[in-house]
Amino acid sequence: MRKNTNIKLRLVFTLVFSLIFSASVFAQDTDLSLSPSKGPADAPVEIGVFSCFG
């Protein structure tokens, strides 16, 4: 039983570590300075109105 627990803990640790590592790698690739902050002045606008939030 103890061997299964050790294997499970290693798998969970590996999964968590890989998720954190991959998130930090992808976050470094995102450069928001190149994305446009405004569209054209004559761009169409749509407004959505929600009356029920429950």
N, CA, C and O of each residue as an XYZ file, in Angstrom:
216
protein
N       0.825     -1.200      0.000
C       0.000      0.000      0.000
C       0.866      1.261      0.000
O       0.521      2.251     -0.644
N       1.965      1.227      0.704
C       2.844      2.388      0.787
C       3.481      2.690     -0.565
O       3.719      3.854     -0.889
N       3.755      1.671     -1.347
C       4.362      1.874     -2.662
C       3.398      2.607     -3.591
O       3.816      3.475     -4.358
N       2.123      2.269     -3.528
C       1.113      2.965     -4.344
C       1.009      4.433     -3.960
O       0.844      5.293     -4.826
N       1.105      4.723     -2.672
C       1.026      6.105     -2.205
C       2.212      6.911     -2.731
O       2.049      8.056     -3.152
N       3.397      6.318     -2.707
C       4.577      7.013     -3.216
C       4.450      7.294     -4.708
O       4.812      8.375     -5.174
N       3.943      6.336     -5.445
C       3.767      6.518     -6.887
C       2.740      7.614     -7.161
O       2.947      8.449     -8.042
N       1.648      7.619     -6.423
C       0.612      8.635     -6.604
C       1.151     10.026     -6.286
O       0.871     10.983     -7.007
N       1.925     10.138     -5.206
C       2.488     11.436     -4.845
C       3.461     11.928     -5.908
O       3.483     13.118     -6.222
N       4.258     11.033     -6.460
C       5.181     11.428     -7.527
C       4.428     11.874     -8.770
O       4.815     12.848     -9.415
N       3.364     11.173     -9.107
C       2.574     11.557    -10.281
C       1.915     12.922    -10.094
O       1.915     13.744    -11.010
N       1.360     13.160     -8.919
C       0.722     14.449     -8.646
C       1.763     15.565     -8.678
O       1.516     16.622     -9.259
N       2.915     15.346     -8.067
C       3.973     16.347     -8.066
C       4.436     16.651     -9.486
O       4.623     17.812     -9.847
N       4.620     15.611    -10.284
C       5.059     15.793    -11.668
C       4.020     16.563    -12.473
O       4.371     17.448    -13.253
N       2.753     16.236    -12.292
C       1.688     16.924    -13.009
C       1.630     18.398    -12.632
O       1.544     19.258    -13.509
N       1.677     18.698    -11.346
C       1.613     20.086    -10.889
C       2.835     20.864    -11.382
O       2.705     21.992    -11.856
N       4.005     20.266    -11.270
C       5.218     20.936    -11.720
C       5.180     21.206    -13.221
O       5.572     22.285    -13.667
N       4.712     20.239    -14.000
C       4.667     20.439    -15.449
C       3.645     21.509    -15.829
O       3.881     22.267    -16.770
N       2.527     21.589    -15.128
C       1.541     22.634    -15.415
C       2.093     24.019    -15.086
O       1.890     24.965    -15.847
N       2.782     24.140    -13.972
C       3.367     25.430    -13.600
C       4.452     25.821    -14.591
O       4.526     26.977    -15.009
N       5.289     24.870    -14.966
C       6.375     25.152    -15.900
C       5.828     25.554    -17.267
O       6.308     26.514    -17.870
N       4.827     24.826    -17.757
C       4.285     25.154    -19.079
C       3.563     26.496    -19.062
O       3.607     27.228    -20.051
N       2.908     26.830    -17.971
C       2.232     28.124    -17.880
C       3.248     29.255    -17.897
O       3.004     30.290    -18.517
N       4.375     29.080    -17.233
C       5.373     30.138    -17.223
C       6.048     30.279    -18.584
O       6.425     31.385    -18.972
N       6.205     29.182    -19.311
C       6.813     29.247    -20.645
C       5.879     29.963    -21.613
O       6.327     30.800    -22.397
N       4.589     29.647    -21.568
C       3.637     30.284    -22.484
C       3.427     31.746    -22.127
O       3.174     32.560    -23.015
N       3.525     32.100    -20.865
C       3.340     33.489    -20.457
C       4.470     34.364    -20.978
O       4.256     35.548    -21.237
N       5.653     33.817    -21.136
C       6.781     34.592    -21.627
C       6.658     34.870    -23.117
O       7.231     35.842    -23.610
N       5.924     34.040    -23.840
C       5.792     34.209    -25.283
C       4.765     35.270    -25.657
O       4.731     35.707    -26.807
N       3.940     35.688    -24.726
C       2.879     36.640    -25.005
C       3.428     38.057    -24.931
O       3.898     38.498    -23.882
N       3.366     38.763    -26.050
C       3.838     40.145    -26.095
C       2.658     41.045    -26.432
O       2.229     41.123    -27.583
N       2.144     41.719    -25.420
C       0.952     42.548    -25.615
C       1.269     43.906    -26.232
O       0.353     44.636    -26.611
N       2.531     44.252    -26.336
C       2.869     45.546    -26.918
C       2.615     45.567    -28.422
O       2.476     46.638    -29.012
N       2.553     44.400    -29.040
C       2.315     44.333    -30.483
C       0.833     44.271    -30.845
O       0.473     44.482    -32.003
N      -0.023     43.985    -29.875
C      -1.447     43.865    -30.177
C      -2.072     45.255    -30.315
O      -1.659     46.187    -29.626
N      -3.057     45.400    -31.191
C      -3.679     46.721    -31.371
C      -4.517     47.101    -30.153
O      -5.176     46.251    -29.553
N      -4.488     48.364    -29.799
C      -5.289     48.818    -28.673
C      -6.580     49.490    -29.136
O      -7.528     49.624    -28.361
N      -6.614     49.910    -30.396
C      -7.824     50.537    -30.941
C      -8.076     49.986    -32.334
O      -7.142     49.642    -33.059
N      -9.325     49.909    -32.692
C      -9.695     49.513    -34.038
C      -9.934     50.746    -34.891
O      -9.649     51.867    -34.470
N     -10.449     50.539    -36.073
C     -10.737     51.688    -36.926
C     -11.859     52.553    -36.328
O     -12.719     52.062    -35.598
N     -11.823     53.846    -36.657
C     -12.802     54.783    -36.097
C     -14.230     54.479    -36.551
O     -15.180     54.782    -35.829
N     -14.397     53.880    -37.743
C     -15.742     53.615    -38.251
C     -16.151     52.144    -38.076
O     -16.991     51.647    -38.826
N     -15.574     51.455    -37.108
C     -15.903     50.054    -36.860
C     -17.322     49.931    -36.310
O     -17.748     50.776    -35.523
N     -18.068     48.888    -36.713
C     -19.425     48.706    -36.184
C     -19.388     48.287    -34.712
O     -18.463     47.609    -34.264
N     -20.405     48.703    -33.983
C     -20.479     48.402    -32.547
C     -21.771     47.668    -32.274
O     -22.832     48.055    -32.765
N     -21.683     46.602    -31.485
C     -22.881     45.875    -31.054
C     -22.960     45.955    -29.538
O     -21.961     45.791    -28.838
N     -24.168     46.211    -29.044
C     -24.373     46.307    -27.611
C     -25.344     45.207    -27.194
O     -26.438     45.087    -27.746
N     -24.929     44.407    -26.216
C     -25.801     43.358    -25.696
C     -26.367     43.772    -24.354
O     -25.631     44.250    -23.490
N     -27.675     43.592    -24.168
C     -28.326     43.958    -22.919
C     -28.872     42.695    -22.293
O     -29.657     41.981    -22.918
N     -28.463     42.408    -21.054
C     -28.935     41.243    -20.329
C     -29.849     41.711    -19.215
O     -29.484     42.579    -18.422
N     -31.033     41.136    -19.159
C     -31.990     41.586    -18.151
C     -32.088     40.599    -16.980
O     -32.622     40.954    -15.929
N     -31.591     39.390    -17.137
C     -31.703     38.395    -16.073
C     -30.330     37.808    -15.775
O     -29.714     37.187    -16.642
N     -29.857     38.000    -14.568
C     -28.557     37.474    -14.176
C     -28.680     36.280    -13.252
O     -27.668     35.796    -12.745
N     -29.855     35.804    -13.022
C     -30.059     34.738    -12.020
C     -30.312     33.478    -12.603
O     -30.501     32.494    -11.888
